[in-house]
């Protein structure tokens, strides 16, 4: 497995996928993801309720990253990274407070699997 | 016309009233379809927001759209009908979820437990009827519905509350 790939497993279903990161198109974002996942993240999958057929989790300890390779039209199989600063969105107080392990006083970083 | 909506495995229960003045035909059809209590499973919306829904048994005749809104509120009940083969997504979603098969007509009753945005489906031409609202028990119901995003479907029972 190359340095630019991730393994995403749902152990409860005994399924696993391999993700190839788009390092040429989103170099800073992908480097941050890889750095964060120097330690594997174990989380609980949450399903999107506005975005369609996506599950997501929150990543810990990701510094603030720029938006790169931005799209509103991701395809099935794509992986998206989202960040929201403290107090930036109204919904943070509802959703991130419930879901993010970091609470609402830190940047929320979400990795989403379409 | 009132309904009891239960998530028996949680357990939580809410009471809902139907808007029989504002959406008379749809509410009557919903109520008549529940002559026997509906025992089913929750599905969670994945485009519309904080909403769970279920499928009702087919009505004898397709209902009109009444009391349309794109801006329904937490606690509102919405009804959506789609004729057989009406939308491309029916081949994907309907096949997985609808009891009558992949492209059969859809009679969907939805419960808004939090913020909802119906503009996505409206842009495709699917309009819903605002048919009622939860009158008691929303807070605990909302907590339980939100849990299904993380923990999956749970049992759902919808039944008439018969007037004394």
Boltz contact constraints between the chains, C-beta under 6 A:
constraints:
  - contact:
      token1: [A, 44]
      token2: [B, 150]
      max_distance: 6.0
  - contact:
      token1: [A, 46]
      token2: [B, 149]
      max_distance: 6.0
  - contact:
      token1: [A, 46]
      token2: [B, 150]
      max_distance: 6.0
  - contact:
      token1: [A, 47]
      token2: [B, 149]
      max_distance: 6.0
  - contact:
      token1: [A, 48]
      token2: [B, 46]
      max_distance: 6.0
  - contact:
      token1: [A, 49]
      token2: [B, 45]
      max_distance: 6.0
  - contact:
      token1: [A, 49]
      token2: [B, 46]
      max_distance: 6.0
  - contact:
      token1: [A, 49]
      token2: [B, 49]
      max_distance: 6.0
  - contact:
      token1: [A, 50]
      token2: [B, 49]
      max_distance: 6.0
  - contact:
      token1: [A, 52]
      token2: [B, 46]
      max_distance: 6.0
  - contact:
      token1: [A, 52]
      token2: [B, 47]
      max_distance: 6.0
